[in-house]
Amino acid sequence: MKNVFDQGGHWRNWVGNQSCITRYRGEPTSEAELCEMVAQAVSQGLNVRCVGSGHSFTPVAITSGLLLSLSRMKGVRHIDREARRVTVSAGTTINELGRVLKENGLSMVNQGDIDSQALAGALTTGTHGTGSTLGNLASSIVGMKLVQPNGELLTVDENNQDLLRASRVSLGTLGVISELTLQLMDTYNLHETIWREDFDACMEMHDDLAAKHRHFSFFWCPTERSRHCYCLPDTAATSKSGKTTDVCEMKIMDITDRPPMETEFEKIAYSSEIYPIVYVPNFHELEYAVPVAYGKQAVQEVRKLMLEKYPECIYPIEYRFTAGDNAWMSPFFEQDSVTVSVSGEPGTDYWPYLRDVDAILRGFGSRPHWGKLHFLTSDDVTDIYPKSAEFRALRRKLDPQGVYLNDHLTQLFN
């Protein structure tokens, strides 16, 4: 039988810290082609992983078998304007979806600050934005289709709540996602304001800003050079103290009826045109979801670690809010959280630093973003995810041979 997929080769992720030599690669153009590729790979005893835009810092996509890309499976399949729902092919990127939604008077409920990710990969690794009342992006999933190891399609919808809650954040271990159905809201503009505060001043207004604004976040920058690591704008003119070190680059965003406008430190535009910021692939990131009650204490301890033990580690701390959800393997499962992220510089030995940050954040009962660097073991997953046993049982039922696992995922979910 002639293979329906191509010879493989070398693959690397966005920032270059993960790579593999895969035996075969597949780029299906339709759901039928995708199902045929999976079934044929499994008949040859191959493992199968699917890659989106390669934005995960972890080995989640690594395989020596068949590596699938859904970059040719894009586009909106159906819009239900009355129900405010959209069904979209899994390889569609967030920014591609945003442009279609704008034309149809709809918006995503929330977004993160990168919009070039493929929807399936971004949502099912737990990607989030910021907002103390807003869940992660996966919480908007109301349905999907999963390609099973035999090539058949499993439909996930609201008629089976357990399956839906398991699938929302599943890292591709329950099947290859061919399409997603998302809950949306009516179109809205966001009013963004950015400015600079000293760290202590930020901590004093922390609770008030989180309560009063739909979105509040900040980057803490230990040095002036820190801002340039993430291409952050220069907000020095809005600083009350004039300091350039140990400062927070602040951002609030709220829904507004005002028309679009833009000045140096304010902007009003359609929702999906406000959320993203520009990043270059010059960092390797760790991010943990900390129970919201410990957010300020956690960021204070990580800041102290950086200033006193690792002054050479100058990448900003990013700090955001996410409401709890009911997805079994979500970092935010039944836990309102703040996310604290730090980054290591490529080409340096940043592992001791990240392990020390990990030790601090674990002490608060935190859970990692699945697409970012972490140190979890199988026992850790059991301890901090209350539904881990149910998730593993379901995974084994749907994929008893572990077709959709690799070494990294076997350690976590087998």
VOGU-3710 file (C-alpha; in Angstrom, 3 decimals, decimal comma):
1> mknvfdqggh> 0,000/0,000/0,000  1,348/3,408/-0,959  1,666/5,820/1,952  -0,745/8,746/1,928  1,827/10,841/3,784  5,307/12,084/2,890  8,814/11,229/4,010  9,720/12,974/7,224  12,789/14,869/8,271  13,819/17,485/10,782
11> wrnwvgnqsc> 11,246/19,572/12,631  11,842/22,316/15,205  9,521/24,516/17,181  9,151/28,293/17,019  12,007/29,154/19,364  14,246/26,223/18,500  14,468/24,520/21,894  12,554/21,405/20,741  13,245/19,358/17,633  12,943/15,831/16,263
21> itryrgepts> 13,656/13,657/13,241  10,322/12,223/12,215  9,900/9,257/9,875  6,881/10,676/8,060  5,095/13,993/7,743  1,539/14,621/6,699  -0,305/17,776/5,656  -3,915/16,761/5,003  -6,216/19,140/3,168  -9,454/17,612/4,398
31> eaelcemvaq> -10,946/15,704/7,285  -11,143/12,580/5,132  -7,424/12,798/4,297  -6,589/13,328/7,960  -8,552/10,232/8,994  -6,877/8,145/6,280  -3,396/9,285/7,351  -4,017/8,420/10,994  -5,462/4,985/10,200  -2,574/4,102/7,872
41> avsqglnvrc> 0,068/5,269/10,349  -1,472/3,187/13,118  -1,641/0,137/10,833  2,146/0,490/10,444  2,703/0,694/14,186  3,622/4,387/14,131  2,974/6,932/16,817  1,177/10,091/15,699  1,556/13,635/16,932  0,053/16,814/15,556
51> vgsghsftpv> 1,755/20,194/15,447  0,093/23,572/15,178  2,256/26,662/14,860  4,989/25,163/17,049  4,648/27,667/19,876  4,937/25,165/22,730  8,240/25,224/24,612  7,745/21,620/25,785  8,273/18,388/23,756  4,520/18,014/23,320
61> aitsglllsl> 4,711/17,609/19,498  7,815/15,415/19,324  7,564/12,064/17,538  9,731/9,700/15,513  6,604/8,381/13,769  4,091/10,493/11,837  4,075/14,233/12,490  0,903/15,868/11,219  0,460/19,540/10,403  -3,045/20,943/9,947
71> srmkgvrhid> -1,769/24,136/8,303  -3,746/23,248/5,162  -6,952/22,628/7,113  -8,085/26,180/7,742  -11,157/28,313/7,599  -14,555/28,871/9,166  -16,978/26,036/8,436  -20,113/27,514/9,965  -21,260/30,610/11,844  -24,397/30,526/13,981
81> rearrvtvsa> -25,024/34,235/14,430  -28,025/33,783/16,698  -26,229/31,397/19,090  -22,971/33,355/18,681  -21,011/30,235/17,792  -18,467/29,379/15,139  -17,208/26,040/13,841  -13,683/26,289/12,496  -11,044/23,946/11,087  -8,391/23,098/13,659
91> gttinelgrv> -5,429/24,534/11,732  -6,922/28,022/11,540  -4,854/30,566/13,424  -6,294/32,901/16,025  -5,651/35,984/13,895  -7,259/34,359/10,842  -10,379/33,631/12,871  -10,417/37,164/14,280  -10,583/38,725/10,830  -13,606/36,600/9,889
101> lkenglsmvn> -15,368/37,297/13,177  -14,939/41,043/12,764  -16,667/40,863/9,387  -19,569/38,987/10,996  -20,143/41,166/14,072  -18,641/38,718/16,568  -15,616/38,496/18,888  -13,797/35,873/20,908  -14,542/36,263/24,621  -10,834/36,653/25,388
111> qgdidsqala> -7,425/36,162/23,785  -3,798/35,856/24,756  -1,002/38,129/23,639  0,134/35,917/20,724  -2,360/35,438/17,890  -0,341/33,478/15,316  -1,010/30,142/17,045  -3,195/27,455/15,506  -6,472/27,289/17,409  -6,403/23,589/18,296
121> galttgthgt> -2,874/23,699/19,700  -3,328/26,964/21,547  -6,629/26,111/23,185  -5,925/22,510/24,177  -2,630/23,342/25,915  -4,405/25,810/28,223  -3,535/29,126/26,558  -5,115/32,128/28,249  -5,283/35,894/28,276  -5,906/38,028/31,324
131> gstlgnlass> -9,062/38,934/33,233  -10,096/37,939/36,731  -13,615/36,939/35,562  -12,550/35,345/32,273  -11,610/31,701/31,746  -8,847/30,401/29,526  -9,458/30,133/25,799  -10,400/26,440/26,026  -13,374/27,318/28,233  -15,072/28,663/25,077
141> ivgmklvqpn> -14,984/25,220/23,411  -18,501/23,750/23,150  -17,690/21,021/20,657  -14,988/19,359/18,587  -14,242/16,352/16,411  -11,435/13,949/17,354  -9,839/11,507/14,938  -9,478/8,170/16,724  -6,629/5,668/16,108  -8,806/3,646/13,690
151> gelltvdenn> -9,452/6,752/11,593  -13,028/7,225/12,752  -14,354/10,535/14,068  -15,508/11,018/17,645  -17,904/13,948/18,070  -17,570/15,868/21,326  -20,427/18,151/22,326  -22,485/19,365/25,263  -24,468/16,125/25,389  -21,483/14,434/27,057
161> qdllrasrvs> -20,137/16,883/29,602  -17,417/14,597/30,949  -15,965/14,038/27,484  -16,145/17,752/26,739  -14,420/18,708/29,980  -11,709/16,121/29,382  -11,134/17,171/25,769  -10,851/20,916/26,239  -7,301/20,717/27,591  -5,993/17,353/26,391
171> lgtlgvisel> -2,743/18,109/24,485  -3,779/15,929/21,566  -3,785/12,750/23,657  -7,464/11,923/23,037  -7,219/12,200/19,254  -6,278/14,614/16,491  -8,680/17,556/16,477  -10,144/18,240/13,050  -12,545/21,026/13,997  -13,652/23,122/16,964
181> tlqlmdtynl> -16,899/24,861/17,841  -16,456/27,949/20,000  -18,821/30,110/22,019  -18,400/33,771/21,068  -19,945/37,117/21,992  -21,142/40,142/20,055  -18,414/42,288/18,572  -16,714/44,759/20,906  -13,977/47,351/20,930  -11,365/47,469/23,675
191> hetiwredfd> -9,851/50,589/25,208  -6,225/49,879/26,143  -4,154/52,064/28,471  -0,484/51,433/29,294  1,768/53,151/31,829  4,663/52,544/34,223  4,601/52,064/38,010  7,193/51,238/40,641  6,833/47,665/41,888  5,577/48,648/45,348
201> acmemhddla> 3,006/51,014/43,840  1,817/48,228/41,542  1,313/45,923/44,510  -0,705/48,599/46,331  -3,154/49,071/43,449  -3,137/45,387/42,410  -6,487/44,368/43,947  -8,302/47,514/42,847  -7,159/47,264/39,223  -8,070/43,573/39,019
211> akhrhfsffw> -11,565/44,277/40,364  -12,339/47,392/38,318  -11,111/46,395/34,865  -12,044/43,582/32,498  -8,342/43,029/31,825  -5,340/43,913/33,979  -1,774/42,658/33,581  1,796/43,823/33,959  5,396/43,020/33,099  7,902/43,532/35,895
221> cptersrhcy> 11,246/44,663/34,480  14,301/44,425/36,758  16,472/46,502/34,392  16,001/48,943/31,542  17,221/46,261/29,123  14,454/43,929/30,300  11,848/45,874/28,361  13,710/45,251/25,105  13,728/41,458/25,635  9,982/41,424/24,915
231> clpdtaatsk> 9,862/44,476/22,614  7,736/46,384/25,128  6,985/50,049/24,349  8,805/52,803/26,222  6,375/54,106/28,838  8,941/56,254/30,653  6,918/59,383/29,942  4,010/57,990/31,969  6,113/57,026/35,017  5,368/58,861/38,266
241> sgkttdvcem> 8,839/58,238/39,710  11,122/58,388/36,692  12,721/55,059/37,622  13,885/52,775/34,819  14,700/49,703/36,918  12,489/47,570/39,170  9,391/48,893/37,398  6,118/47,451/36,136  4,820/48,036/32,627  1,089/48,196/33,348
251> kimditdrpp> -1,877/47,522/31,079  -5,639/47,738/31,518  -8,263/47,036/28,859  -12,024/47,554/28,972  -14,913/47,210/26,546  -15,961/50,589/25,167  -18,512/52,089/22,775  -16,060/54,784/21,716  -14,785/54,731/18,122  -11,260/53,605/17,221
261> metefekiay> -8,380/55,924/18,146  -4,695/55,677/18,969  -2,189/57,773/20,877  1,201/56,830/22,303  -0,202/55,225/25,457  -3,865/54,590/24,578  -5,638/52,710/21,841  -9,217/51,783/20,954  -9,826/49,115/18,328  -11,685/45,882/17,581
271> sseiypivyv> -11,007/43,282/20,260  -8,711/40,993/18,255  -6,661/43,979/17,114  -5,908/45,002/20,721  -5,001/41,712/22,405  -1,796/40,669/20,593  1,645/42,168/21,100  4,850/41,567/19,142  7,286/38,901/20,313  10,470/37,647/18,704
281> pnfheleyav> 11,598/34,047/19,407  14,401/34,999/21,796  13,158/33,393/25,022  12,319/30,018/26,613  9,398/30,434/28,980  8,094/28,837/32,174  4,640/29,822/33,410  2,590/28,613/36,375  -0,993/29,301/37,434  -0,901/30,406/41,081
291> pvaygkqavq> -4,076/30,447/43,218  -5,152/34,081/43,087  -4,935/34,569/46,854  -1,172/33,995/46,658  -0,482/35,982/43,507  1,185/38,997/45,058  3,260/36,894/47,447  4,394/34,637/44,590  5,545/37,459/42,339  7,287/39,150/45,265
301> evrklmleky> 9,263/35,987/46,014  10,247/35,419/42,386  11,299/39,082/42,104  13,454/38,702/45,220  15,051/35,560/43,784  15,912/37,351/40,557  17,340/40,441/42,216  19,397/38,628/44,839  20,422/35,271/43,331  20,060/35,648/39,568
311> peciypieyr> 20,709/39,298/38,641  21,821/38,133/35,188  18,282/36,860/34,499  16,650/40,001/33,151  13,677/38,789/31,140  10,496/40,362/32,552  8,032/38,569/34,786  4,637/38,528/33,083  1,659/38,580/35,453  -1,939/37,909/34,359
321> ftagdnawms> -5,314/36,779/35,755  -7,520/33,824/34,728  -10,779/32,592/36,224  -11,234/28,953/37,173  -12,864/26,480/34,782  -14,064/22,869/34,706  -11,688/21,328/32,158  -10,150/18,311/33,892  -6,523/18,997/32,971  -6,691/22,769/32,809
331> pffeqdsvtv> -4,103/24,638/34,905  -7,108/26,627/36,151  -9,341/23,670/37,070  -11,694/24,969/39,790  -9,032/27,532/40,734  -9,098/31,287/40,082  -5,478/32,089/39,338  -2,801/34,532/38,410  -0,116/33,342/36,045  3,506/34,143/36,753
341> svsgepgtdy> 5,926/33,576/33,905  9,688/33,921/33,598  12,057/33,179/30,744  15,565/31,915/30,226  17,882/33,252/27,553  18,574/30,783/24,713  22,163/29,593/24,710  22,601/29,967/28,476  22,260/27,447/31,302  19,010/28,779/32,709
351> wpylrdvdai> 17,898/25,488/34,308  19,037/26,238/37,897  17,114/29,517/37,730  13,956/27,899/36,365  14,139/25,124/38,966  14,338/27,700/41,749  11,324/29,526/40,307  9,520/26,200/40,030  10,245/25,458/43,705  8,783/28,812/44,758
361> lrgfgsrphw> 5,630/28,515/42,694  4,990/24,880/43,622  4,878/25,999/47,233  1,661/27,866/46,477  -0,112/24,888/44,892  0,495/26,150/41,352  0,029/24,284/38,075  2,049/24,823/34,875  0,932/25,927/31,455  1,247/22,696/29,430
371> gklhfltsdd> 2,915/24,451/26,512  5,632/26,070/28,608  8,646/24,671/30,420  7,919/22,774/33,622  9,250/19,932/35,759  6,154/17,837/36,474  6,343/14,096/36,969  3,545/11,537/36,854  3,192/11,751/40,637  2,967/15,538/40,461
381> vtdiypksae> 0,112/15,308/37,955  -1,698/12,905/40,262  -1,228/15,206/43,233  -2,287/18,536/41,733  -4,982/17,566/39,213  -8,056/16,154/41,008  -9,400/14,603/37,784  -6,118/13,045/36,637  -7,271/9,466/37,279  -10,453/9,967/35,257
391> fralrrkldp> -8,514/11,645/32,453  -5,944/8,848/32,261  -8,675/6,212/32,244  -10,459/7,960/29,385  -7,202/8,349/27,450  -6,464/4,633/27,777  -10,008/3,780/26,676  -9,803/5,934/23,543  -6,171/5,121/22,729  -5,200/1,851/24,452
401> qgvylndhlt> -2,011/1,481/22,380  -0,767/4,970/23,195  -0,684/6,034/19,551  -0,993/9,699/20,497  1,671/9,639/23,210  5,383/10,391/23,134  7,956/10,064/25,919  7,017/13,419/27,433  3,275/12,741/27,423  3,683/9,134/28,589
411> qlfn> 5,406/10,449/31,703  2,450/12,715/32,414  -0,671/10,873/31,308  -0,100/7,138/30,858
//
